[in-house]
Amino acid sequence: MRRKFAVFAAILVVLGIIVVFAAASAGVAPPDPAAGKVESVMCATCHGADGMSAATDVPNLAGQHYEYLIEQLIAFKEGTRRSGVMNEMVRPMSLAQLRNVAAYYSTVPVTVGTSNARQ
């Protein structure tokens, strides 16, 4: 049983290495939160400068998981998730820009009970 587990673990490691090298060779740069902060300026209008919305009907983005954010942004871009404003906002953005924005908001600490959005 341990041998099967060891073989399985080795296969997973090799597959992980292949994925990393494939992404690197495809020219996929890791997301850049600093660039995302710059690219998210228009997002602040609704979601707040710090990703903490002052409006109850606008989601907070600060501290959300990167995977969740990028999945939602791609869905808005592709039109599989509909929101008149969001679909239009992300349509002209590249995948790299969306990844940067998601990386930025995923690194912003959540501040309970405060918002810099309207101050």
Backbone hydrogen bonds, N-H to C=O, Kabsch-Sander energy under -0.5 kcal/mol:
donor,donor_aa,acceptor,acceptor_aa,energy
5,F,1,M,-2.2
6,A,2,R,-2.6
7,V,3,R,-2.4
8,F,4,K,-2.5
9,A,5,F,-2.9
10,A,6,A,-2.3
11,I,7,V,-2.2
12,L,8,F,-2.2
13,V,9,A,-2.2
14,V,10,A,-2.4
15,L,11,I,-2.6
16,G,12,L,-2.4
17,I,13,V,-2.3
18,I,14,V,-2.4
19,V,15,L,-2.4
20,V,16,G,-2.3
21,F,17,I,-2.6
22,A,18,I,-2.6
23,A,19,V,-2.4
24,A,20,V,-2.3
25,S,21,F,-2.6
26,A,22,A,-1.6
27,G,24,A,-1.1
28,V,23,A,-2.3
29,A,27,G,-0.9
36,G,32,D,-2.4
37,K,33,P,-2.0
38,V,34,A,-1.4
39,E,35,A,-2.6
40,S,36,G,-1.2
41,V,38,V,-1.2
44,A,40,S,-1.3
44,A,41,V,-0.5
45,T,42,M,-0.9
46,C,43,C,-1.2
47,H,43,C,-3.0
48,G,44,A,-1.4
51,G,48,G,-1.7
53,S,51,G,-0.7
58,V,55,A,-1.0
61,L,51,G,-2.6
62,A,51,G,-1.7
63,G,105,Y,-2.3
64,Q,61,L,-1.9
69,L,65,H,-2.4
70,I,66,Y,-2.8
71,E,67,E,-1.9
72,Q,68,Y,-2.3
73,L,69,L,-2.7
74,I,70,I,-2.4
75,A,71,E,-2.0
76,F,72,Q,-2.3
77,K,73,L,-2.4
78,E,74,I,-2.9
79,G,75,A,-1.0
80,T,75,A,-1.3
81,R,75,A,-1.8
87,N,83,S,-3.3
88,E,84,G,-1.3
89,M,85,V,-2.3
90,V,86,M,-2.3
91,R,87,N,-1.3
93,M,90,V,-1.4
98,L,94,S,-2.3
99,R,95,L,-2.6
100,N,96,A,-2.2
101,V,97,Q,-2.5
102,A,98,L,-2.6
103,A,99,R,-2.4
104,Y,100,N,-2.6
105,Y,101,V,-2.6
106,S,102,A,-2.0
107,T,103,A,-0.8
107,T,104,Y,-1.4
108,V,104,Y,-0.7
108,V,105,Y,-0.6
112,V,110,V,-0.6
114,T,111,T,-1.2
119,Q,116,N,-0.6
